[in-house]
Amino acid sequence: MSLRVLLLPVALLYWAVTCLRNWLYNIRALPSRSFAKPVICVGNITVGGTGKTPVIEFVASFLIAQGRRVAVVSRGYRRKTKGQVVASTDSSAQSIGDEPRQIKAHLPSADVIVDANRAAAIDTAFARGADVVLMDDGMQHRAVSPSTLILVCDYARPLWRDLPLPAGNKRESMYNRLRADLVIVNKCPDSLTISEAESIFRHLSLNDGQQILFTSISYGDLLSPDGQTFSDADLEANGAVAVAGIGRPEPFFDEVRRRVGNPDLQTLAYPDHHAFDDKDLQRIAELLDNAGPDSFLVTTEKDATRLPSRIGSHAVATLPIKLNVLFNDEQKLHDFITRRSSIPYTPCNTTTLNP
C-alpha cells in the first residue's frame, strides 16, 4: 500500500474545498468570463503526464492547416518571469515555461501567450488577431468559461481508481468529467480492443452529448537540438542514458530501452518541470562518461528546453511524440474541432461517439 494513503484525511479536506469552489462557480456565485470567439480549453483532472501538450499541438496544427489564426494561452508553469509574456521563437523555457516553449518551437506561426491571468492572455490573443484560442491546462481555471472543454485522461491511471491530492493524483472530483464536451483517453496501447474501450466508456458514464475518443502516443526519429537525425543503431553502438522530468516517465524510458536494446539502461527521473542545476548536470555527465565516450543523452522534447544542447562531449537526442487517434476516428476529431471552432460559435449537439 502506498504511503500516500496515509494522507487521506488531508485529501478529504482538499476534495471538500475543490467541490465547494466548483459549486460556487456552477451557481455563478464566483465570476467567470466567457468570450465572443471560440476558446477551446484542454485540461485534465489527473495531475501530470496525461499528454495534454500533444493534444494542444494536434488541435492547433489542424486549425492552422485550415487557415485559422490560432493562439495558445498558458500559465507558463515554473517560468522565471512575471506578468504577461508573448513568446517569440527565441523565448527560453525560463522566460515562458517548458511546455509553451515546446509549442512555440513546433508551431511558430501561432501566438503563444503566458499569463497567470488567463482571461487577460485571451484578451491579448484576440487583440493580436487570433480567431480561436486554445487554453492549455485550464480545466481548474474556472475564472474563464471556455466555449469548449476537452478533458484528457491517462489510460494507465483511470479516474475511477484514483484518489484526490495528496493521497492520489486527482485535482478535483471525478464528477467534473461531466463538464467536458470531449473526453480523450490518451496513452492507450495501439492494441486497445473495442471491448476494452467500451469498458472504459462504461466506467466514465458520460452524459448524452459528451463525446469520447481514444488515442495513443507514438515516438518519432531521434533528433538533436539543431535537427540532426540519429538512428537507433547509433544509440545501440555508442550507449545512452535516459533522463526525464515529466509526469509519468515510464513509457518514455521503455521506448528508449527498446531502441537501445538494453533492458538495464541507466535512467534518471526528475520531478515534472524540474529545473536542472549544476549538480544535476554533473551527475548526468558522470553517468554518460560511464556509459561510453560517445554515449548519448536521450531526453524528452520538454526536458530538452531546460537542458544544454550538449553535456560535456556527449550529444543530446530527443524523442518527438505525436498523437494517434485509434479506431480510425481521426476524422471525428477533425469534425469536432471544426464545429467547435466555428465563427459564429455553434454548439455541438451530437450524441456520444462510441468506439
C-alpha positions in Angstrom: 0.0 0.0 0.0 1.3 3.4 -0.9 2.3 5.7 2.0 0.2 8.4 0.3 -2.9 6.7 1.6 -1.9 8.0 5.0 -2.6 11.4 3.6 -6.3 10.5 3.1 -7.6 12.9 5.8 -5.8 15.8 4.0 -7.1 14.6 0.7 -10.7 14.6 2.0 -10.3 18.2 3.1 -8.8 19.1 -0.3 -11.7 17.3 -2.0 -14.2 19.2 0.0 -12.6 22.6 -0.8 -12.4 21.9 -4.5 -16.1 20.7 -4.5 -17.2 23.9 -2.8 -15.2 26.0 -5.2 -16.7 24.3 -8.2 -20.2 24.6 -6.8 -19.7 28.3 -6.3 -18.7 28.7 -9.9 -21.6 26.4 -11.0 -24.2 28.6 -9.3 -22.3 31.8 -10.5 -21.5 33.0 -7.0 -18.0 33.4 -8.3 -17.5 35.3 -11.6 -16.4 33.6 -14.8 -15.7 35.3 -18.1 -16.8 34.0 -21.5 -15.8 35.3 -24.9 -17.5 36.1 -28.2 -15.0 34.0 -30.1 -14.1 30.3 -29.6 -12.0 29.4 -26.6 -11.1 25.7 -26.5 -9.7 24.5 -23.2 -7.6 21.4 -23.0 -7.2 20.2 -19.4 -7.1 17.2 -17.1 -8.3 16.0 -13.7 -5.3 13.8 -13.0 -2.1 15.9 -12.3 0.8 15.4 -14.6 1.5 13.1 -17.5 -1.8 12.8 -19.3 -0.4 14.1 -22.6 -2.2 17.5 -22.9 0.6 19.1 -25.0 0.3 16.6 -27.9 -3.4 17.2 -27.9 -2.9 21.0 -28.0 -0.5 20.7 -30.8 -2.8 18.3 -32.8 -5.7 20.7 -32.5 -3.6 23.8 -33.2 -1.9 22.2 -36.2 -5.2 21.2 -37.7 -6.7 24.6 -37.3 -3.6 26.3 -38.8 -3.7 24.0 -41.7 -7.3 25.2 -42.2 -6.1 28.8 -42.4 -7.1 29.8 -38.9 -5.3 32.3 -36.8 -4.5 30.4 -33.6 -3.2 31.4 -30.2 -2.3 29.3 -27.3 -2.5 30.7 -23.8 -0.9 29.1 -20.8 0.1 29.9 -17.2 3.7 29.3 -18.1 4.4 27.0 -15.1 7.7 27.5 -13.3 8.9 30.3 -15.6 11.2 32.8 -14.1 9.3 35.9 -15.4 6.3 37.7 -14.1 3.2 39.1 -15.7 2.3 38.5 -19.4 4.8 37.4 -22.0 4.1 37.0 -25.7 6.5 34.3 -26.8 8.9 34.6 -29.7 10.8 31.8 -31.4 13.8 32.9 -29.3 12.0 32.7 -26.0 13.6 30.4 -23.4 11.9 27.9 -21.2 13.0 30.1 -18.3 11.0 33.1 -19.7 7.8 31.3 -20.8 7.9 27.7 -19.3 8.9 24.5 -20.9 5.6 23.4 -22.5 4.9 26.8 -24.1 8.5 26.8 -25.4 7.9 23.4 -27.0 4.6 24.5 -28.5 6.1 27.7 -29.9 9.0 25.7 -31.4 6.6 23.3 -33.1 4.1 26.0 -34.2 6.0 29.2 -34.8 3.0 30.8 -36.7 0.8 30.5 -33.6 0.8 33.2 -30.9 1.8 31.7 -27.5 1.0 33.9 -24.6 1.7 33.1 -21.0 0.0 34.8 -18.1 -1.3 33.7 -14.7 -4.4 35.7 -15.6 -5.7 33.5 -18.5 -8.6 36.0 -19.3 -6.0 38.8 -19.8 -4.0 36.5 -22.1 -7.1 35.6 -24.1 -7.9 39.4 -24.5 -4.4 39.9 -25.8 -4.7 36.9 -28.2 -7.9 38.2 -29.8 -6.5 41.8 -29.9 -3.5 40.4 -31.9 -5.8 38.8 -34.4 -6.5 35.3 -33.3 -9.9 33.9 -34.3 -9.6 30.9 -32.0 -7.8 30.5 -28.7 -6.5 27.2 -27.1 -6.2 27.4 -23.4 -3.7 25.0 -22.0 -4.3 23.2 -18.7 -7.2 25.4 -17.8 -9.9 23.0 -16.6 -9.5 24.2 -13.0 -9.1 27.8 -14.1 -12.8 28.5 -13.6 -12.4 32.3 -13.9 -12.6 31.6 -17.7 -15.6 29.9 -19.1 -14.4 28.3 -22.4 -16.7 27.6 -25.3 -15.4 24.0 -25.4 -13.7 21.8 -22.9 -11.5 18.8 -23.8 -10.7 16.6 -20.9 -7.5 14.4 -21.4 -7.3 11.3 -19.3 -4.5 8.8 -18.9 -5.3 5.3 -19.9 -2.9 3.9 -17.2 -4.4 5.9 -14.4 -8.2 5.5 -14.5 -10.1 8.3 -12.8 -12.4 5.9 -11.0 -9.5 4.2 -9.3 -7.7 7.3 -8.2 -7.9 9.5 -5.0 -7.7 13.3 -4.6 -4.4 15.0 -3.9 -2.3 14.5 -1.9 -3.3 10.8 -1.3 -3.8 10.3 -5.1 -3.4 12.3 -8.3 -6.8 13.9 -8.8 -7.0 17.7 -8.8 -10.8 17.6 -8.3 -13.7 15.2 -8.1 -14.3 12.8 -11.0 -17.8 14.3 -11.2 -16.2 17.2 -13.1 -15.6 14.9 -16.1 -19.3 15.8 -16.9 -18.2 19.4 -17.7 -16.2 18.2 -20.7 -17.5 18.3 -24.3 -15.0 15.8 -25.4 -13.1 13.2 -23.3 -9.8 11.9 -24.8 -8.5 8.8 -23.2 -4.8 9.2 -24.1 -1.7 7.0 -24.0 -3.7 3.9 -24.8 -1.9 0.9 -26.2 -2.2 0.6 -30.0 -3.6 -2.8 -29.4 -6.6 -1.4 -27.5 -9.6 -3.5 -28.3 -13.2 -2.3 -28.8 -14.3 -4.3 -25.8 -11.6 -2.6 -23.6 -12.7 0.8 -24.9 -16.3 0.0 -24.2 -15.4 -0.9 -20.6 -13.7 2.4 -20.1 -16.7 4.2 -21.6 -19.0 2.4 -19.1 -16.8 3.4 -16.2 -16.7 7.0 -17.2 -20.5 7.0 -17.5 -20.7 10.2 -19.7 -23.8 12.1 -20.4 -25.6 12.3 -23.7 -23.9 14.8 -25.9 -20.5 14.2 -24.5 -18.1 12.6 -26.9 -15.2 10.2 -26.3 -12.2 9.3 -28.4 -9.2 7.0 -27.7 -5.7 8.0 -28.6 -2.1 6.7 -28.3 1.3 8.3 -28.4 4.0 7.4 -30.9 7.6 8.4 -31.0 9.5 9.7 -34.0 13.1 9.7 -35.0 15.7 10.8 -32.5 16.7 14.4 -33.1 19.5 16.7 -31.9 18.6 20.2 -30.8 19.7 21.5 -34.3 17.5 19.0 -36.1 20.1 16.3 -36.9 18.7 12.8 -37.0 20.2 9.9 -35.1 19.4 6.3 -35.7 18.6 3.6 -33.2 21.8 1.9 -34.3 23.8 5.0 -33.2 22.4 4.5 -29.7 22.9 0.8 -29.6 26.5 1.2 -30.8 27.5 4.1 -28.5 25.3 3.7 -25.5 22.9 6.1 -23.8 21.5 7.5 -20.6 17.8 8.4 -20.5 16.7 11.5 -18.4 13.1 12.7 -18.0 11.4 15.3 -15.8 7.8 14.6 -16.8 4.7 13.5 -15.0 4.9 9.8 -15.9 8.3 8.9 -17.4 8.0 5.1 -17.6 6.6 4.8 -21.2 9.4 7.1 -22.4 12.1 5.1 -20.6 10.6 1.8 -22.0 10.8 3.3 -25.5 14.5 4.3 -25.1 15.3 0.8 -23.7 13.7 -0.8 -26.7 15.7 1.4 -29.1 19.0 0.9 -27.4 18.3 -2.8 -26.9 19.3 -2.6 -23.3 16.8 -3.5 -20.6 19.3 -2.3 -18.0 19.6 1.2 -19.5 20.6 3.8 -16.9 17.7 6.2 -16.4 17.2 9.3 -14.2 13.7 10.5 -13.3 13.2 14.0 -12.0 10.0 15.8 -10.9 7.8 17.3 -13.6 9.2 20.7 -14.9 12.4 20.1 -13.0 14.9 23.0 -13.2 18.3 21.2 -13.8 21.1 22.7 -11.8 24.9 22.3 -12.0 24.7 19.3 -9.6 22.2 17.6 -11.8 24.3 18.2 -14.9 27.4 16.9 -13.2 25.6 13.7 -12.2 24.2 13.2 -15.7 27.7 13.8 -17.2 29.2 11.2 -14.9 26.7 8.6 -16.0 27.3 9.4 -19.6 31.0 9.1 -19.2 30.5 5.7 -17.6 28.2 4.6 -20.5 30.9 5.3 -23.1 32.9 8.2 -24.5 30.4 8.7 -27.4 27.2 7.9 -25.5 24.0 9.9 -25.9 21.8 11.7 -23.5 18.2 10.8 -24.6 15.5 13.1 -23.2 12.1 14.4 -23.9 11.4 17.5 -26.0 10.0 19.2 -23.0 13.1 18.4 -20.9 15.4 19.5 -23.8 14.1 23.1 -23.4 15.7 23.1 -19.9 18.9 21.3 -20.7 22.1 22.4 -22.6 22.4 21.2 -26.2 25.4 19.1 -25.2 26.5 17.5 -21.9 30.3 17.7 -22.0 31.3 15.8 -25.1 28.0 14.0 -25.3 25.3 14.7 -27.8 21.7 15.2 -26.7 18.9 13.4 -28.5 15.2 14.0 -28.1 12.3 11.7 -28.9 9.5 13.7 -30.5 6.0 12.4 -29.9 2.7 12.7 -31.8 -0.9 11.9 -31.1 -2.6 9.0 -32.9 -6.4 8.6 -32.9 -7.4 5.0 -32.6 -10.3 3.1 -34.3 -9.9 5.2 -37.4 -11.6 8.1 -35.7 -9.3 10.9 -36.7 -12.0 12.4 -39.0 -14.3 12.5 -36.0 -11.8 14.6 -34.1 -11.3 16.8 -37.1 -15.1 17.3 -37.4 -15.3 18.1 -33.7 -12.5 20.7 -33.9 -14.1 22.3 -37.0 -17.5 22.5 -35.4 -16.3 23.8 -32.1 -14.0 26.5 -33.6 -16.7 27.8 -36.0 -17.4 31.6 -36.1 -20.0 32.4 -35.0 -19.6 29.5 -32.5 -22.3 26.9 -32.8 -22.6 24.3 -30.0 -22.3 20.6 -30.8 -25.5 18.6 -30.2 -24.4 15.2 -31.4 -24.5 12.1 -29.3 -21.6 10.3 -27.7 -19.1 8.8 -30.1 -18.8 5.1 -29.3 -15.6 3.4 -30.2 
